Amino acid sequence: MSDGPKAGAKWSKYAVEDGNLVRKAEFCPVCGPGVFLAYHADRKSCGRCGHTQFNE
Ligand SMILES: [Zn+2]
């Protein structure tokens, strides 16, 4: 069991804010699960297919 609760160890795709689990990474709706969207200041984009979602 080497996958213990090492808080703050390296990059995590999840964060806990105000007691809620917040996703920091989102899958590309075009490529499907396994391909994460890259986060920018005002948008998210897929580095594989180029799909872009603007933040609301
Ligand atoms: Zn994609």
N, CA, C, O and the ligand as a Tripos MOL2 file, in Angstrom:
@<TRIPOS>MOLECULE
protein
  225   223    57     0     0
PROTEIN
NO_CHARGES

@<TRIPOS>ATOM
      1 N           0.8390   -1.1990    0.0000 N.3       1 MET1
      2 CA          0.0000    0.0000    0.0000 C.3       1 MET1
      3 C           0.8760    1.2510    0.0000 C.2       1 MET1
      4 O           1.0670    1.8900    1.0350 O.2       1 MET1
      5 N           1.3920    1.5820   -1.1490 N.am      2 SER2
      6 CA          2.2600    2.7460   -1.2290 C.3       2 SER2
      7 C           1.4830    3.9880   -1.6660 C.2       2 SER2
      8 O           2.0570    5.0590   -1.8660 O.2       2 SER2
      9 N           0.1890    3.8260   -1.8070 N.am      3 ASP3
     10 CA         -0.6150    4.9370   -2.2900 C.3       3 ASP3
     11 C          -1.3600    5.6030   -1.1390 C.2       3 ASP3
     12 O          -2.5680    5.8310   -1.2020 O.2       3 ASP3
     13 N          -0.6260    5.8990   -0.1150 N.am      4 GLY4
     14 CA         -1.2310    6.4730    1.0770 C.3       4 GLY4
     15 C          -1.6280    7.9280    0.8880 C.2       4 GLY4
     16 O          -1.3580    8.5310   -0.1510 O.2       4 GLY4
     17 N          -2.2610    8.4720    1.8860 N.am      5 PRO5
     18 CA         -2.7390    9.8670    1.8060 C.3       5 PRO5
     19 C          -1.6170   10.8780    1.9940 C.2       5 PRO5
     20 O          -1.4880   11.5010    3.0480 O.2       5 PRO5
     21 N          -0.8290   11.0220    0.9750 N.am      6 LYS6
     22 CA          0.2520   12.0030    1.0390 C.3       6 LYS6
     23 C          -0.2730   13.3650    0.5870 C.2       6 LYS6
     24 O          -0.2170   13.7040   -0.5950 O.2       6 LYS6
     25 N          -0.7620   14.1060    1.5050 N.am      7 ALA7
     26 CA         -1.3650   15.4040    1.1710 C.3       7 ALA7
     27 C          -0.3380   16.3490    0.5820 C.2       7 ALA7
     28 O           0.7590   16.5160    1.1140 O.2       7 ALA7
     29 N          -0.7140   16.9590   -0.5230 N.am      8 GLY8
     30 CA          0.1440   17.9670   -1.1230 C.3       8 GLY8
     31 C           1.3110   17.3900   -1.8840 C.2       8 GLY8
     32 O           2.2240   18.1230   -2.2650 O.2       8 GLY8
     33 N           1.3000   16.0990   -2.1120 N.am      9 ALA9
     34 CA          2.4000   15.4940   -2.8400 C.3       9 ALA9
     35 C           2.2010   15.6700   -4.3410 C.2       9 ALA9
     36 O           1.2940   15.0960   -4.9430 O.2       9 ALA9
     37 N           3.0620   16.4680   -4.9110 N.am     10 LYS10
     38 CA          3.0040   16.6980   -6.3460 C.3      10 LYS10
     39 C           1.6520   17.2570   -6.8060 C.2      10 LYS10
     40 O           0.8220   17.6760   -5.9990 O.2      10 LYS10
     41 N           1.4660   17.2480   -8.1130 N.am     11 TRP11
     42 CA          0.2630   17.8120   -8.7060 C.3      11 TRP11
     43 C          -0.9180   16.9080   -8.4540 C.2      11 TRP11
     44 O          -0.8400   15.6940   -8.6400 O.2      11 TRP11
     45 N          -2.0130   17.5080   -8.0310 N.am     12 SER12
     46 CA         -3.2460   16.7610   -7.8430 C.3      12 SER12
     47 C          -4.3250   17.3350   -8.7420 C.2      12 SER12
     48 O          -4.4070   18.5480   -8.9360 O.2      12 SER12
     49 N          -5.1420   16.4660   -9.2820 N.am     13 LYS13
     50 CA         -6.2020   16.9270  -10.1670 C.3      13 LYS13
     51 C          -7.4390   17.3430   -9.3880 C.2      13 LYS13
     52 O          -8.4490   17.7580   -9.9570 O.2      13 LYS13
     53 N          -7.3350   17.2230   -8.0900 N.am     14 TYR14
     54 CA         -8.4630   17.6070   -7.2710 C.3      14 TYR14
     55 C          -8.0060   18.5510   -6.1700 C.2      14 TYR14
     56 O          -6.8510   18.5200   -5.7460 O.2      14 TYR14
     57 N          -8.9100   19.3750   -5.7230 N.am     15 ALA15
     58 CA         -8.6140   20.2670   -4.6200 C.3      15 ALA15
     59 C          -9.8410   20.3550   -3.7290 C.2      15 ALA15
     60 O         -10.9730   20.2430   -4.1990 O.2      15 ALA15
     61 N          -9.6100   20.5530   -2.4650 N.am     16 VAL16
     62 CA        -10.7330   20.6870   -1.5470 C.3      16 VAL16
     63 C         -10.8850   22.1550   -1.1610 C.2      16 VAL16
     64 O         -10.0070   22.7410   -0.5290 O.2      16 VAL16
     65 N         -11.9970   22.7240   -1.5470 N.am     17 GLU17
     66 CA        -12.2380   24.1220   -1.2290 C.3      17 GLU17
     67 C         -13.5440   24.2390   -0.4650 C.2      17 GLU17
     68 O         -14.5950   23.8260   -0.9560 O.2      17 GLU17
     69 N         -13.4840   24.7850    0.7020 N.am     18 ASP18
     70 CA        -14.6710   24.9490    1.5400 C.3      18 ASP18
     71 C         -15.3800   23.6230    1.7790 C.2      18 ASP18
     72 O         -16.6070   23.5720    1.8630 O.2      18 ASP18
     73 N         -14.6090   22.5620    1.8860 N.am     19 GLY19
     74 CA        -15.1900   21.2670    2.1920 C.3      19 GLY19
     75 C         -15.7270   20.5290    0.9890 C.2      19 GLY19
     76 O         -16.2170   19.4060    1.1090 O.2      19 GLY19
     77 N         -15.6380   21.1620   -0.1830 N.am     20 ASN20
     78 CA        -16.1310   20.5020   -1.3930 C.3      20 ASN20
     79 C         -14.9750   20.0450   -2.2640 C.2      20 ASN20
     80 O         -13.9460   20.7130   -2.3650 O.2      20 ASN20
     81 N         -15.1640   18.9080   -2.8810 N.am     21 LEU21
     82 CA        -14.1430   18.4040   -3.7800 C.3      21 LEU21
     83 C         -14.2970   19.0800   -5.1410 C.2      21 LEU21
     84 O         -15.3380   18.9790   -5.7890 O.2      21 LEU21
     85 N         -13.2630   19.7540   -5.5450 N.am     22 VAL22
     86 CA        -13.3340   20.5100   -6.7930 C.3      22 VAL22
     87 C         -12.4070   19.8930   -7.8240 C.2      22 VAL22
     88 O         -11.2290   19.6450   -7.5660 O.2      22 VAL22
     89 N         -12.9690   19.6570   -8.9890 N.am     23 ARG23
     90 CA        -12.1390   19.1030  -10.0610 C.3      23 ARG23
     91 C         -11.2670   20.1910  -10.6600 C.2      23 ARG23
     92 O         -11.7550   21.2690  -10.9980 O.2      23 ARG23
     93 N         -10.0060   19.9170  -10.7900 N.am     24 LYS24
     94 CA         -9.1030   20.8930  -11.3780 C.3      24 LYS24
     95 C          -8.7760   20.5120  -12.8150 C.2      24 LYS24
     96 O          -8.1920   21.2930  -13.5660 O.2      24 LYS24
     97 N          -9.1610   19.3090  -13.1730 N.am     25 ALA25
     98 CA         -8.8950   18.8670  -14.5370 C.3      25 ALA25
     99 C         -10.1960   18.3400  -15.1360 C.2      25 ALA25
    100 O         -11.0140   17.7300  -14.4460 O.2      25 ALA25
    101 N         -10.3650   18.5830  -16.4080 N.am     26 GLU26
    102 CA        -11.6080   18.1740  -17.0590 C.3      26 GLU26
    103 C         -11.2580   17.4260  -18.3390 C.2      26 GLU26
    104 O         -10.3200   17.7890  -19.0480 O.2      26 GLU26
    105 N         -12.0090   16.3980  -18.6190 N.am     27 PHE27
    106 CA        -11.7490   15.6210  -19.8320 C.3      27 PHE27
    107 C         -12.2640   16.3420  -21.0570 C.2      27 PHE27
    108 O         -13.2260   17.1060  -20.9850 O.2      27 PHE27
    109 N         -11.6260   16.0980  -22.1670 N.am     28 CYS28
    110 CA        -12.0670   16.6780  -23.4300 C.3      28 CYS28
    111 C         -13.3180   15.9220  -23.8850 C.2      28 CYS28
    112 O         -13.3000   14.6940  -23.9690 O.2      28 CYS28
    113 N         -14.4080   16.6480  -24.1820 N.am     29 PRO29
    114 CA        -15.6450   16.0140  -24.6290 C.3      29 PRO29
    115 C         -15.5190   15.4060  -26.0190 C.2      29 PRO29
    116 O         -16.3440   14.5850  -26.4170 O.2      29 PRO29
    117 N         -14.5160   15.7970  -26.7380 N.am     30 VAL30
    118 CA        -14.3110   15.2740  -28.0860 C.3      30 VAL30
    119 C         -13.4410   14.0260  -28.0530 C.2      30 VAL30
    120 O         -13.7770   13.0010  -28.6470 O.2      30 VAL30
    121 N         -12.3280   14.1260  -27.3550 N.am     31 CYS31
    122 CA        -11.4010   12.9930  -27.2760 C.3      31 CYS31
    123 C         -11.8790   11.9490  -26.2800 C.2      31 CYS31
    124 O         -11.5610   10.7670  -26.4090 O.2      31 CYS31
    125 N         -12.6450   12.3880  -25.2830 N.am     32 GLY32
    126 CA        -13.1490   11.4620  -24.2950 C.3      32 GLY32
    127 C         -12.2260   11.3270  -23.1000 C.2      32 GLY32
    128 O         -11.1920   11.9910  -23.0270 O.2      32 GLY32
    129 N         -12.6030   10.4630  -22.1580 N.am     33 PRO33
    130 CA        -11.8340   10.2570  -20.9420 C.3      33 PRO33
    131 C         -10.3820    9.9010  -21.2480 C.2      33 PRO33
    132 O         -10.1050    9.1080  -22.1480 O.2      33 PRO33
    133 N          -9.4750   10.4850  -20.5030 N.am     34 GLY34
    134 CA         -8.0630   10.2060  -20.7040 C.3      34 GLY34
    135 C          -7.3130   11.3940  -21.2630 C.2      34 GLY34
    136 O          -6.0940   11.4980  -21.1280 O.2      34 GLY34
    137 N          -8.0650   12.3000  -21.9000 N.am     35 VAL35
    138 CA         -7.4310   13.5030  -22.4440 C.3      35 VAL35
    139 C          -7.9330   14.7130  -21.6660 C.2      35 VAL35
    140 O          -9.1080   15.0750  -21.7360 O.2      35 VAL35
    141 N          -7.0260   15.3230  -20.9330 N.am     36 PHE36
    142 CA         -7.4180   16.4610  -20.1150 C.3      36 PHE36
    143 C          -7.3570   17.7600  -20.9010 C.2      36 PHE36
    144 O          -6.5890   17.9150  -21.8500 O.2      36 PHE36
    145 N          -8.2010   18.6860  -20.4640 N.am     37 LEU37
    146 CA         -8.1680   20.0180  -21.0560 C.3      37 LEU37
    147 C          -7.1290   20.8480  -20.3220 C.2      37 LEU37
    148 O          -6.9780   20.7450  -19.1050 O.2      37 LEU37
    149 N          -6.4230   21.6650  -21.0710 N.am     38 ALA38
    150 CA         -5.4430   22.5540  -20.4740 C.3      38 ALA38
    151 C          -6.1480   23.8280  -20.0240 C.2      38 ALA38
    152 O          -6.9670   24.3870  -20.7540 O.2      38 ALA38
    153 N          -5.8280   24.2760  -18.8300 N.am     39 TYR39
    154 CA         -6.4950   25.4430  -18.2800 C.3      39 TYR39
    155 C          -5.7320   26.7190  -18.5820 C.2      39 TYR39
    156 O          -4.5180   26.8100  -18.3930 O.2      39 TYR39
    157 N          -6.4850   27.7020  -19.0560 N.am     40 HIS40
    158 CA         -5.9220   29.0270  -19.2980 C.3      40 HIS40
    159 C          -6.7220   30.0270  -18.4790 C.2      40 HIS40
    160 O          -7.6690   29.6620  -17.7810 O.2      40 HIS40
    161 N          -6.3350   31.2740  -18.5710 N.am     41 ALA41
    162 CA         -6.9880   32.3050  -17.7530 C.3      41 ALA41
    163 C          -8.4810   32.3990  -18.0240 C.2      41 ALA41
    164 O          -9.2690   32.5600  -17.0920 O.2      41 ALA41
    165 N          -8.8740   32.3030  -19.2620 N.am     42 ASP42
    166 CA        -10.2820   32.4990  -19.6050 C.3      42 ASP42
    167 C         -10.8800   31.3600  -20.4090 C.2      42 ASP42
    168 O         -12.0110   31.4490  -20.8860 O.2      42 ASP42
    169 N         -10.1190   30.3000  -20.5530 N.am     43 ARG43
    170 CA        -10.6430   29.2050  -21.3570 C.3      43 ARG43
    171 C          -9.9150   27.9060  -21.0210 C.2      43 ARG43
    172 O          -8.8930   27.8880  -20.3340 O.2      43 ARG43
    173 N         -10.4930   26.8170  -21.5390 N.am     44 LYS44
    174 CA         -9.8620   25.5140  -21.4010 C.3      44 LYS44
    175 C          -9.7200   24.9620  -22.8050 C.2      44 LYS44
    176 O         -10.6250   25.1190  -23.6250 O.2      44 LYS44
    177 N          -8.6210   24.3280  -23.0900 N.am     45 SER45
    178 CA         -8.4300   23.8250  -24.4470 C.3      45 SER45
    179 C          -7.7810   22.4500  -24.4220 C.2      45 SER45
    180 O          -7.0420   22.0900  -23.5060 O.2      45 SER45
    181 N          -8.0940   21.6970  -25.4770 N.am     46 CYS46
    182 CA         -7.5290   20.3610  -25.6060 C.3      46 CYS46
    183 C          -6.2790   20.4430  -26.4820 C.2      46 CYS46
    184 O          -6.3110   21.0020  -27.5780 O.2      46 CYS46
    185 N          -5.2020   19.8890  -25.9920 N.am     47 GLY47
    186 CA         -3.9610   19.9620  -26.7560 C.3      47 GLY47
    187 C          -3.9030   18.9190  -27.8520 C.2      47 GLY47
    188 O          -2.9750   18.8990  -28.6610 O.2      47 GLY47
    189 N          -4.8920   18.0630  -27.8710 N.am     48 ARG48
    190 CA         -4.8820   16.9800  -28.8510 C.3      48 ARG48
    191 C          -5.7170   17.3300  -30.0860 C.2      48 ARG48
    192 O          -5.2510   17.1870  -31.2160 O.2      48 ARG48
    193 N          -6.9720   17.7950  -29.8600 N.am     49 CYS49
    194 CA         -7.8510   18.0660  -30.9860 C.3      49 CYS49
    195 C          -8.0940   19.5520  -31.1820 C.2      49 CYS49
    196 O          -8.6130   19.9760  -32.2150 O.2      49 CYS49
    197 N          -7.7110   20.3470  -30.1760 N.am     50 GLY50
    198 CA         -7.8690   21.7900  -30.3080 C.3      50 GLY50
    199 C          -9.2090   22.3030  -29.8080 C.2      50 GLY50
    200 O          -9.5090   23.4910  -29.9290 O.2      50 GLY50
    201 N         -10.0090   21.4180  -29.2520 N.am     51 HIS51
    202 CA        -11.3010   21.8290  -28.7150 C.3      51 HIS51
    203 C         -11.0980   22.8730  -27.6120 C.2      51 HIS51
    204 O         -10.2400   22.7090  -26.7450 O.2      51 HIS51
    205 N         -11.8950   23.9480  -27.6530 N.am     52 THR52
    206 CA        -11.7570   25.0160  -26.6660 C.3      52 THR52
    207 C         -13.0890   25.3270  -26.0060 C.2      52 THR52
    208 O         -14.1240   25.4180  -26.6660 O.2      52 THR52
    209 N         -13.0390   25.4860  -24.6970 N.am     53 GLN53
    210 CA        -14.2330   25.8970  -23.9520 C.3      53 GLN53
    211 C         -13.9020   27.1900  -23.2350 C.2      53 GLN53
    212 O         -12.9250   27.2660  -22.4900 O.2      53 GLN53
    213 N         -14.7190   28.2040  -23.4620 N.am     54 PHE54
    214 CA        -14.4950   29.4610  -22.7800 C.3      54 PHE54
    215 C         -15.2130   29.4510  -21.4280 C.2      54 PHE54
    216 O         -16.3240   28.9350  -21.3080 O.2      54 PHE54
    217 N         -14.5820   30.0120  -20.4450 N.am     55 ASN55
    218 CA        -15.1950   30.0800  -19.1290 C.3      55 ASN55
    219 C         -16.3900   31.0280  -19.1520 C.2      55 ASN55
    220 O         -16.3940   32.0430  -19.8480 O.2      55 ASN55
    221 N         -17.3970   30.6640  -18.3700 N.am     56 GLU56
    222 CA        -18.5730   31.5070  -18.3460 C.3      56 GLU56
    223 C         -18.4620   32.5500  -17.2430 C.2      56 GLU56
    224 O         -19.3700   33.3620  -17.0670 O.2      56 GLU56
    225 ZN         -9.7060   16.8150  -27.5720 Zn       57 ZN57
@<TRIPOS>BOND
     1     1     2 1
     2     2     3 1
     3     3     4 2
     4     3     5 am
     5     5     6 1
     6     6     7 1
     7     7     8 2
     8     7     9 am
     9     9    10 1
    10    10    11 1
    11    11    12 2
    12    11    13 am
    13    13    14 1
    14    14    15 1
    15    15    16 2
    16    15    17 am
    17    17    18 1
    18    18    19 1
    19    19    20 2
    20    19    21 am
    21    21    22 1
    22    22    23 1
    23    23    24 2
    24    23    25 am
    25    25    26 1
    26    26    27 1
    27    27    28 2
    28    27    29 am
    29    29    30 1
    30    30    31 1
    31    31    32 2
    32    31    33 am
    33    33    34 1
    34    34    35 1
    35    35    36 2
    36    35    37 am
    37    37    38 1
    38    38    39 1
    39    39    40 2
    40    39    41 am
    41    41    42 1
    42    42    43 1
    43    43    44 2
    44    43    45 am
    45    45    46 1
    46    46    47 1
    47    47    48 2
    48    47    49 am
    49    49    50 1
    50    50    51 1
    51    51    52 2
    52    51    53 am
    53    53    54 1
    54    54    55 1
    55    55    56 2
    56    55    57 am
    57    57    58 1
    58    58    59 1
    59    59    60 2
    60    59    61 am
    61    61    62 1
    62    62    63 1
    63    63    64 2
    64    63    65 am
    65    65    66 1
    66    66    67 1
    67    67    68 2
    68    67    69 am
    69    69    70 1
    70    70    71 1
    71    71    72 2
    72    71    73 am
    73    73    74 1
    74    74    75 1
    75    75    76 2
    76    75    77 am
    77    77    78 1
    78    78    79 1
    79    79    80 2
    80    79    81 am
    81    81    82 1
    82    82    83 1
    83    83    84 2
    84    83    85 am
    85    85    86 1
    86    86    87 1
    87    87    88 2
    88    87    89 am
    89    89    90 1
    90    90    91 1
    91    91    92 2
    92    91    93 am
    93    93    94 1
    94    94    95 1
    95    95    96 2
    96    95    97 am
    97    97    98 1
    98    98    99 1
    99    99   100 2
   100    99   101 am
   101   101   102 1
   102   102   103 1
   103   103   104 2
   104   103   105 am
   105   105   106 1
   106   106   107 1
   107   107   108 2
   108   107   109 am
   109   109   110 1
   110   110   111 1
   111   111   112 2
   112   111   113 am
   113   113   114 1
   114   114   115 1
   115   115   116 2
   116   115   117 am
   117   117   118 1
   118   118   119 1
   119   119   120 2
   120   119   121 am
   121   121   122 1
   122   122   123 1
   123   123   124 2
   124   123   125 am
   125   125   126 1
   126   126   127 1
   127   127   128 2
   128   127   129 am
   129   129   130 1
   130   130   131 1
   131   131   132 2
   132   131   133 am
   133   133   134 1
   134   134   135 1
   135   135   136 2
   136   135   137 am
   137   137   138 1
   138   138   139 1
   139   139   140 2
   140   139   141 am
   141   141   142 1
   142   142   143 1
   143   143   144 2
   144   143   145 am
   145   145   146 1
   146   146   147 1
   147   147   148 2
   148   147   149 am
   149   149   150 1
   150   150   151 1
   151   151   152 2
   152   151   153 am
   153   153   154 1
   154   154   155 1
   155   155   156 2
   156   155   157 am
   157   157   158 1
   158   158   159 1
   159   159   160 2
   160   159   161 am
   161   161   162 1
   162   162   163 1
   163   163   164 2
   164   163   165 am
   165   165   166 1
   166   166   167 1
   167   167   168 2
   168   167   169 am
   169   169   170 1
   170   170   171 1
   171   171   172 2
   172   171   173 am
   173   173   174 1
   174   174   175 1
   175   175   176 2
   176   175   177 am
   177   177   178 1
   178   178   179 1
   179   179   180 2
   180   179   181 am
   181   181   182 1
   182   182   183 1
   183   183   184 2
   184   183   185 am
   185   185   186 1
   186   186   187 1
   187   187   188 2
   188   187   189 am
   189   189   190 1
   190   190   191 1
   191   191   192 2
   192   191   193 am
   193   193   194 1
   194   194   195 1
   195   195   196 2
   196   195   197 am
   197   197   198 1
   198   198   199 1
   199   199   200 2
   200   199   201 am
   201   201   202 1
   202   202   203 1
   203   203   204 2
   204   203   205 am
   205   205   206 1
   206   206   207 1
   207   207   208 2
   208   207   209 am
   209   209   210 1
   210   210   211 1
   211   211   212 2
   212   211   213 am
   213   213   214 1
   214   214   215 1
   215   215   216 2
   216   215   217 am
   217   217   218 1
   218   218   219 1
   219   219   220 2
   220   219   221 am
   221   221   222 1
   222   222   223 1
   223   223   224 2
@<TRIPOS>SUBSTRUCTURE
     1 MET1         2 RESIDUE 1 A MET
     2 SER2         6 RESIDUE 1 A SER
     3 ASP3        10 RESIDUE 1 A ASP
     4 GLY4        14 RESIDUE 1 A GLY
     5 PRO5        18 RESIDUE 1 A PRO
     6 LYS6        22 RESIDUE 1 A LYS
     7 ALA7        26 RESIDUE 1 A ALA
     8 GLY8        30 RESIDUE 1 A GLY
     9 ALA9        34 RESIDUE 1 A ALA
    10 LYS10       38 RESIDUE 1 A LYS
    11 TRP11       42 RESIDUE 1 A TRP
    12 SER12       46 RESIDUE 1 A SER
    13 LYS13       50 RESIDUE 1 A LYS
    14 TYR14       54 RESIDUE 1 A TYR
    15 ALA15       58 RESIDUE 1 A ALA
    16 VAL16       62 RESIDUE 1 A VAL
    17 GLU17       66 RESIDUE 1 A GLU
    18 ASP18       70 RESIDUE 1 A ASP
    19 GLY19       74 RESIDUE 1 A GLY
    20 ASN20       78 RESIDUE 1 A ASN
    21 LEU21       82 RESIDUE 1 A LEU
    22 VAL22       86 RESIDUE 1 A VAL
    23 ARG23       90 RESIDUE 1 A ARG
    24 LYS24       94 RESIDUE 1 A LYS
    25 ALA25       98 RESIDUE 1 A ALA
    26 GLU26      102 RESIDUE 1 A GLU
    27 PHE27      106 RESIDUE 1 A PHE
    28 CYS28      110 RESIDUE 1 A CYS
    29 PRO29      114 RESIDUE 1 A PRO
    30 VAL30      118 RESIDUE 1 A VAL
    31 CYS31      122 RESIDUE 1 A CYS
    32 GLY32      126 RESIDUE 1 A GLY
    33 PRO33      130 RESIDUE 1 A PRO
    34 GLY34      134 RESIDUE 1 A GLY
    35 VAL35      138 RESIDUE 1 A VAL
    36 PHE36      142 RESIDUE 1 A PHE
    37 LEU37      146 RESIDUE 1 A LEU
    38 ALA38      150 RESIDUE 1 A ALA
    39 TYR39      154 RESIDUE 1 A TYR
    40 HIS40      158 RESIDUE 1 A HIS
    41 ALA41      162 RESIDUE 1 A ALA
    42 ASP42      166 RESIDUE 1 A ASP
    43 ARG43      170 RESIDUE 1 A ARG
    44 LYS44      174 RESIDUE 1 A LYS
    45 SER45      178 RESIDUE 1 A SER
    46 CYS46      182 RESIDUE 1 A CYS
    47 GLY47      186 RESIDUE 1 A GLY
    48 ARG48      190 RESIDUE 1 A ARG
    49 CYS49      194 RESIDUE 1 A CYS
    50 GLY50      198 RESIDUE 1 A GLY
    51 HIS51      202 RESIDUE 1 A HIS
    52 THR52      206 RESIDUE 1 A THR
    53 GLN53      210 RESIDUE 1 A GLN
    54 PHE54      214 RESIDUE 1 A PHE
    55 ASN55      218 RESIDUE 1 A ASN
    56 GLU56      222 RESIDUE 1 A GLU
    57 ZN57       225 GROUP 0 **** ****
